């Protein structure tokens, strides 16, 4: 009987500890996310109100099996091209994942930008932008970017601003959502928003720890 009571109490204790840890983790994630959103206030502009900066950083996203940008990625590229056409930036830094030979976000971004009339001479490709942190770090250290407009969807923009600004890049953001008035699939938005909770916490950890990106290399300044 005593053994049964001991086992039962142990199980209850483990359940309670797990619940406390889970609740504490959830509170931490929400707090970090709220901090990121609050910090971004005053740094987000529209196409018309954005100040002029040397370069726009266009963050990568899903590319389909046929090599075409997903809806969200297409809108990021469109906004980048609009910023260039409006004279807000002089170049676009297309940063994304090319970790395997059969998947190439930056090249897909380049081809789409060219189809929108963007001159190839104003496009710079970063093939090792595997994460937002890597993209911002490499923008600073490889491409020598110190001032930039960041272009992505609104749910991701505050994390991108937090990351780039913390790494010393003077940054403002422009959300690409306005390029698609009908919006995105509800499931895609919900998944993306939920993913931002752990991703923002991880970004803050990377910033504090000073983690280096997966790949660095020789400097390739966008502007000589």
N, C-alpha and C positions, 0 to 999 in steps of 0.2 A: 504493500500500500504506500509506504514511504517513497519507494522508488517511483511509483506512478505519479505521486504528487510532485516529486523533484523534476521528472521529465515534463510534466504539464507546466510547472512554473518556468522551467527553462524555455519552453516553446513560447509562452506568453511574453517572457522577457525579450526574447529575440524578435518577436513580432512588434513589440512596443519600440524597441531600439530601431528597427528597420523603418517604422513609421516616422519616428522623430528625425532620423537621418534623411528620409525622403522629403519630409516637409521642409527641413532646413535647406536642403539642396534646391527645392523649388523656389523658396523665398530668395535664396542667393541668385538664382538665374533671373528671376523677375526683377530683382533690385539692380543687377548689372545692366539688364536690358533697359530699364527705366533711366538709369544713369546715362547710357549711351544716347537715348532719344533726347534727353534734356540737354546734353552737351551739344547736340547737333543744331539746336535752335539758333537761328541767326546765321547759320552757315548754308542754308538751303535756299536756292533761287529758282526762278523759271528761266526759260530760254530768253525771254525779253529782258529780264532784270539782272541776269548773271553778269558779273564783271568780266573784263577781258583778262585771260590768263594765257601763258604760252602754249599749254597743252591740255587736252582732255584725256583722262584715263578711262577707257571703256573696259569694264570688267567682263570676263568671259562667262558663259553659261552653256546650257545644253545645246549640242549640235546633233541633228538627226542622223540616222544611218545613211541617208542620201547626201549628207554633207551640208545641209541647209541649216541656218540658225533657227533655233526655237523662237517662239513668239516673243518671249522676254528678251532674248539676245538680239533679235532683229530690231526691237524698239530701242535698245541701248545704242546700237549702231546708227539708227536713223537720227536719234537725238545728237549723237556726236557729229554727224554730217551737218545737221542743222546748225549746230554751234559753229562749225567751221564756215559754213556759208554766210552766217551772220557776222563773221569777223571776230567772234569771241575767242577763238583759239587758232593757232597756226599749224597744229599737228594733232593727230590722234594716236595715242599709245594703246594698241589692241593687245590686251594681256589675257592669256587663258591657258588651258591645259593641252599639252601635246606630249603627254607622258608615254604614249604608245604610238607607233607609226600609223595605225589605222584611225586615229582620232586626233583631229587638229583644229581646235577652236580658233586660234589666231588667224589661220589661213582662211577658214570659212568666214570669219569676220571681215577679213581683207576683201575677199571676193564680193561679199555683199555690199561693202562700202563702195567698191569700184562700180558696182551695178547702179548705185545711187548717184554716180557722177563724181565721187571723191577722187582727187588726183593721187596716184600711187606714191608720189614724192612726199606727200604729207601723212603717210601711214607708216607707223613704226610697230613692229611685231615683237611681242615678248612671249616666247614659247614655254616659259617655266612659271607662269602665273597660276600655280595649282590651287592656291587659296588666296583670299583677299589680302592676308598678311604678307604672303610671298610677293604678290603683285605690287603692293605699296613699298615694301622693302627694296625690291629690285628696281622699281621706278626711281627711287632715291639713289641707290648705290650703283646700279648699272647704267641707267639712262640719264642720271644726273638731273632729275626733275626736282625742283624745289618749290614750284607753284603750279597748281593744277585744278581743273574742274573735274570732279568725279561724276561719272554717269552710270547709273544703275536704277533698279526699281526702288520705290520709296521704302519698302520693308527692309532693304539691304543698305540703304544710303547712310543711315546714321552709323552703322558699324564700319563702313568704308571710311567715313569722315573721322571717326575715332581712331582708326588704325593709322591712316596717312598723317593726320595731324600729330599724333603721338610720336610718329617717326620723324617729325621735323619737316613735313611737306605742308606748306601753306595751302589749305584746301577749302574749296566750297563745293557744293553738290547741286546737281540738277537731276530731278527724277525723270525717268524715261516713260513712266506710266501714261503720261498725257498723249503719247503717240498712239495709244489704243483706247479710245473713249469707251468702247464696249467692255473693256476690262479683260481679265484673264480668267481661265477656268477656276472655279471656286476651290477645287481640290488642290490645284497648283499653288494658289495663294495661301491656303491653310497650311500646306506642307512647308512652304517657304517660311512663313511666319513662325511656325513651331521650331523649325531648324535654327532660326536666328537666336533662340534662347541659349542653347549650348554653344553656338558659334560665337556669340558675342562674349561669353565668359571665356572661351578659349582664346579669343583675340586679346582680351585684357591680360590673360596669363602670359601670352607670347610677348606682349609689350613690356610687361613688368620683368619677365625673365630675360628679355633680350635675345630670344631665339633667332637663329639665322634661318633664312629660307632654305628650301631643299637644294637649290642651285644658286651659286653666284658666278663670278667670272670677271673677265676684263670689262672695263668701263666702255660703254657705247653711247656717248652723249648724243641726245637728239639734236641739240643745237651746239655747233662748234663755237 
